[in-house]
Amino acid sequence: MKALVVYESLWGNTAAIAGAIARGIGPDATALPTGAATGPVLEGVDLLVVGAPVLGFRLGTDEMLQEIATSERNAPSPPDLSQPSMRSWLDALPAGHAAFAAFETGLWWSPGGATGTISKKLAAAGYRAAGRPTRFVVKGRYGPLRDGEIERAMRWGAELTEAARPDRASPEAQT
Ligand SMILES: Cc1cc2nc3c(=O)[nH]c(=O)nc-3n(C[C@H](O)[C@H](O)[C@H](O)COP(=O)(O)O)c2cc1C
């Protein structure tokens, strides 16, 4: 099963989770930032796992990302803004029928989230939900990840492999 884990990540937390999910899925999975997940890379994908940080209680907008470039002067490192936003990647994604799962990184207490918009856009493009949206938790505004989240991401990846089998109905359909 060919799997692709696509992420937006400004400070590396979502990238680290994406890598762990790919390891949990197995050797046929690759984790890529949005800018690399285009064209032939998308062909023949059976499972698409898509994740982004929660920013301002939702999936960041392009305007928000631009603002972050100047507003987050107290961050421990500059944000990586070299990649297209997850929103623009989703909007440019060709229609498909692969299974998908959405994840986000953020603070445990925060309302809102990024996975709602990710799931909505993937479903609108024809993709089929295969796993429950999941948040992986950071300890502060810029991270680091809470202890155990990398291991949890690996387990979630392994579970997705099973849930994404073509003969399995979507979780919604099972209730
Ligand atoms: C400008 C800004 C806004 C944020 N807003 C939220 C938020 O609304 N909810 C939340 O849970 N976390 C929020 N966070 C925390 C990030 O979601 C968290 O640090 C995330 O893991 C960053 O992912 P990254 O390292 O992959 O960029 C915010 C962080 C920043 C810098």
The ligand as an SDF file (V2000), in Angstrom:
LIG
                    3D

 31 33  0  0  0  0  0  0  0  0999 V2000
    0.8530   32.2590   15.9730 C   0  0  0  0  0  0  0  0  0  0  0  0
    0.5100   30.9600   16.6380 C   0  0  0  0  0  0  0  0  0  0  0  0
   -0.8120   30.6320   16.8550 C   0  0  0  0  0  0  0  0  0  0  0  0
   -1.1550   29.4360   17.4800 C   0  0  0  0  0  0  0  0  0  0  0  0
   -2.4720   29.1650   17.7070 N   0  0  0  0  0  0  0  0  0  0  0  0
   -2.8120   27.9860   18.2850 C   0  0  0  0  0  0  0  0  0  0  0  0
   -4.1830   27.6660   18.5140 C   0  0  0  0  0  0  0  0  0  0  0  0
   -5.1050   28.4220   18.2190 O   0  0  0  0  0  0  0  0  0  0  0  0
   -4.4590   26.4710   19.0860 N   0  0  0  0  0  0  0  0  0  0  0  0
   -3.4760   25.5760   19.4360 C   0  0  0  0  0  0  0  0  0  0  0  0
   -3.8050   24.5220   19.9590 O   0  0  0  0  0  0  0  0  0  0  0  0
   -2.1660   25.8600   19.2410 N   0  0  0  0  0  0  0  0  0  0  0  0
   -1.8070   27.0370   18.6690 C   0  0  0  0  0  0  0  0  0  0  0  0
   -0.4840   27.3180   18.4590 N   0  0  0  0  0  0  0  0  0  0  0  0
    0.5250   26.3130   18.7690 C   0  0  0  0  0  0  0  0  0  0  0  0
    0.9050   25.5070   17.5070 C   0  0  0  0  0  0  0  0  0  0  0  0
   -0.2280   24.8800   16.9740 O   0  0  0  0  0  0  0  0  0  0  0  0
    1.9170   24.4060   17.8420 C   0  0  0  0  0  0  0  0  0  0  0  0
    3.0900   24.9280   18.3570 O   0  0  0  0  0  0  0  0  0  0  0  0
    2.2020   23.5390   16.6380 C   0  0  0  0  0  0  0  0  0  0  0  0
    2.6750   22.2930   17.0690 O   0  0  0  0  0  0  0  0  0  0  0  0
    3.2400   24.1430   15.7040 C   0  0  0  0  0  0  0  0  0  0  0  0
    3.4940   23.2040   14.7030 O   0  0  0  0  0  0  0  0  0  0  0  0
    4.8170   23.2620   13.8280 P   0  0  0  0  0  0  0  0  0  0  0  0
    5.9830   23.1840   14.7470 O   0  0  0  0  0  0  0  0  0  0  0  0
    4.7230   22.0630   12.9330 O   0  0  0  0  0  0  0  0  0  0  0  0
    4.7810   24.5330   13.0580 O   0  0  0  0  0  0  0  0  0  0  0  0
   -0.1230   28.5180   17.8780 C   0  0  0  0  0  0  0  0  0  0  0  0
    1.2050   28.8640   17.6640 C   0  0  0  0  0  0  0  0  0  0  0  0
    1.5370   30.0620   17.0530 C   0  0  0  0  0  0  0  0  0  0  0  0
    2.9800   30.3940   16.8440 C   0  0  0  0  0  0  0  0  0  0  0  0
  1  2  1  0
  2  3  1  0
  2 30  2  0
  3  4  2  0
  4  5  1  0
  4 28  1  0
  5  6  2  0
  6  7  1  0
  6 13  1  0
  7  8  2  0
  7  9  1  0
  9 10  1  0
 10 11  2  0
 10 12  1  0
 12 13  2  0
 13 14  1  0
 14 15  1  0
 14 28  1  0
 15 16  1  0
 16 17  1  0
 16 18  1  0
 18 19  1  0
 18 20  1  0
 20 21  1  0
 20 22  1  0
 22 23  1  0
 23 24  1  0
 24 25  2  0
 24 26  1  0
 24 27  1  0
 28 29  2  0
 29 30  1  0
 30 31  1  0
M  END
$$$$
